[in-house]
Amino acid sequence: MALDSLITGIAHVGIRVHDLARSRAFYERLGFAFVAGPLGPEPVAILVHPSGVAVNFILNAAEPDAPNALMDVPVKRAGYTHVALAVSDLDAVERALRSAGVAISEGPVVFEGGARALFVRDPDRNVIEFNQAPA
């Protein structure tokens, strides 16, 4: 059987963070709920959103305020740069983020083809995109 028919979706997104309490508070403002953690030798904490999106915090970032090594430095290195969350109403998302005190780092922007997006940074400067498909 080919891999195109075996992969059914994304199980979770792993995000390296410095401080569990700080990251948990931020992601809970986005609607994620704490499930478990820290677990294991790395250690890891798990949060899940009602939409089914799960994040695993890898709790081993050494510095609390370091720049994002993939996004904030002049030399661009290979790696995952952000997660994009699909949303049904970007304007409502923008209002909800502002109401929750979440700073918008970019946008809203309109992409070729009509998709719209805005971007935020979590406390460890990881990028989260909220993306509305074209109408």
RODO-2510 file (C-alpha; in nm, 4 decimals, decimal comma):
residues 135
     n   res          X          Y          Z
     1     m     0,0000     0,0000     0,0000
     2     a     0,1331     0,3463    -0,0890
     3     l     0,1998     0,6105     0,1737
     4     d    -0,0463     0,8500     0,0099
     5     s    -0,3308     0,6296     0,1329
     6     l    -0,1780     0,5441     0,4723
     7     i    -0,1179     0,8901     0,6183
     8     t    -0,4456     1,0211     0,7582
     9     g    -0,3441     1,3543     0,9102
    10     i    -0,1152     1,5226     1,1606
    11     a    -0,1049     1,3507     1,5012
    12     h     0,0481     1,6483     1,6833
    13     v     0,2896     1,9372     1,6483
    14     g     0,6029     1,9314     1,8666
    15     i     0,7077     2,2732     1,9968
    16     r     1,0252     2,3320     2,1985
    17     v     0,9515     2,5666     2,4893
    18     h     1,1352     2,7043     2,7909
    19     d     0,8660     2,7223     3,0581
    20     l     0,5585     2,4987     3,0816
    21     a     0,3453     2,7426     3,2835
    22     r     0,4189     3,0335     3,0488
    23     s     0,3482     2,8320     2,7323
    24     r     0,0455     2,6584     2,8794
    25     a    -0,1136     2,9932     2,9729
    26     f    -0,0596     3,1258     2,6191
    27     y    -0,1976     2,8188     2,4382
    28     e    -0,4936     2,7982     2,6758
    29     r    -0,5837     3,1516     2,5594
    30     l    -0,6013     2,9988     2,2081
    31     g    -0,8459     2,7345     2,3331
    32     f    -0,6070     2,4444     2,3955
    33     a    -0,6628     2,2305     2,7067
    34     f    -0,3866     2,0753     2,9161
    35     v    -0,3927     1,6932     2,9029
    36     a    -0,0771     1,5664     3,0718
    37     g     0,2836     1,6342     3,1549
    38     p     0,5614     1,6682     3,2066
    39     l     0,6155     1,3095     3,0912
    40     g     0,9250     1,1150     2,9902
    41     p     1,2952     1,1859     2,9914
    42     e     1,2876     1,4951     2,7636
    43     p     1,0131     1,5877     2,9215
    44     v     0,6941     1,6533     2,7219
    45     a     0,3571     1,8125     2,8038
    46     i     0,0456     1,7589     2,5904
    47     l    -0,2339     2,0054     2,5070
    48     v    -0,5311     1,9457     2,2758
    49     h    -0,7656     2,1899     2,1037
    50     p    -1,1387     2,1107     2,0598
    51     s    -1,0727     2,1009     1,6825
    52     g    -0,8520     1,7951     1,7380
    53     v    -0,5190     1,9752     1,6914
    54     a    -0,2677     1,8579     1,9522
    55     v     0,0603     2,0167     2,0569
    56     n     0,3405     1,8522     2,2485
    57     f     0,5629     2,0934     2,4376
    58     i     0,9200     1,9684     2,4518
    59     l     1,0338     2,1288     2,7758
    60     n     1,4042     2,1755     2,7121
    61     a     1,4593     2,5182     2,5551
    62     a     1,7637     2,6546     2,7364
    63     e     1,6905     3,0272     2,7189
    64     p     1,3660     3,2066     2,8064
    65     d     1,4014     3,4872     2,5498
    66     a     1,6217     3,3528     2,2690
    67     p     1,5424     3,4531     1,9100
    68     n     1,3680     3,1975     1,6919
    69     a     1,6624     3,0242     1,5202
    70     l     1,4650     2,9668     1,1992
    71     m     1,2818     3,2974     1,1675
    72     d     1,4731     3,5733     1,3473
    73     v     1,8293     3,5362     1,2247
    74     p     1,9822     3,6538     0,8952
    75     v     2,0992     3,3070     0,7833
    76     k     1,7945     3,1023     0,6894
    77     r     1,8272     2,7378     0,7915
    78     a     1,6133     2,4422     0,6912
    79     g     1,3392     2,3427     0,9338
    80     y     0,9762     2,3957     1,0253
    81     t     0,9061     2,7671     1,0472
    82     h     0,5446     2,7735     1,1709
    83     v     0,2192     2,5902     1,2160
    84     a    -0,0873     2,7118     1,0237
    85     l    -0,4269     2,6628     1,1869
    86     a    -0,7275     2,6604     0,9537
    87     v    -1,0016     2,9003     1,0633
    88     s    -1,3515     2,9708     0,9347
    89     d    -1,3628     3,3463     1,0095
    90     l    -1,0330     3,5358     1,0237
    91     d    -1,1984     3,8617     1,1295
    92     a    -1,3562     3,6878     1,4308
    93     v    -1,0203     3,5263     1,5114
    94     e    -0,8520     3,8660     1,5047
    95     r    -1,1129     4,0098     1,7430
    96     a    -1,0829     3,7074     1,9759
    97     l    -0,7017     3,7272     1,9802
    98     r    -0,7065     4,0978     2,0612
    99     s    -0,9697     4,0390     2,3302
   100     a    -0,7498     3,7655     2,4823
   101     g    -0,4505     4,0013     2,4836
   102     v    -0,2596     3,8067     2,2179
   103     a    -0,0369     4,0363     2,0114
   104     i    -0,0618     3,9973     1,6341
   105     s     0,2853     3,9963     1,4808
   106     e     0,1734     4,0213     1,1163
   107     g    -0,1445     4,0615     0,9176
   108     p    -0,4058     4,0207     0,8205
   109     v    -0,2482     3,9495     0,4837
   110     v    -0,4115     3,8328     0,1614
   111     f    -0,2295     3,5698    -0,0439
   112     e    -0,2535     3,5168    -0,4157
   113     g    -0,5648     3,3102    -0,4688
   114     g    -0,7561     3,4810    -0,1890
   115     a    -0,6531     3,3024     0,1295
   116     r    -0,6186     3,5393     0,4267
   117     a    -0,3955     3,4978     0,7299
   118     l    -0,2572     3,6574     1,0397
   119     f     0,0359     3,5552     1,2547
   120     v     0,1206     3,5534     1,6249
   121     r     0,4235     3,4481     1,8271
   122     d     0,4065     3,2303     2,1362
   123     p     0,6227     3,3178     2,4400
   124     d     0,9192     3,1308     2,2853
   125     r     0,8783     3,3189     1,9559
   126     n     0,7358     3,0168     1,7697
   127     v     0,5109     3,1355     1,4849
   128     i     0,1434     3,0436     1,4626
   129     e    -0,0548     3,1296     1,1493
   130     f    -0,4349     3,1515     1,1432
   131     n    -0,5407     3,0828     0,7842
   132     q    -0,8813     3,1283     0,6223
   133     a    -0,9277     2,9571     0,2856
   134     p    -1,0560     3,1689    -0,0032
   135     a    -1,4339     3,2144    -0,0178
***
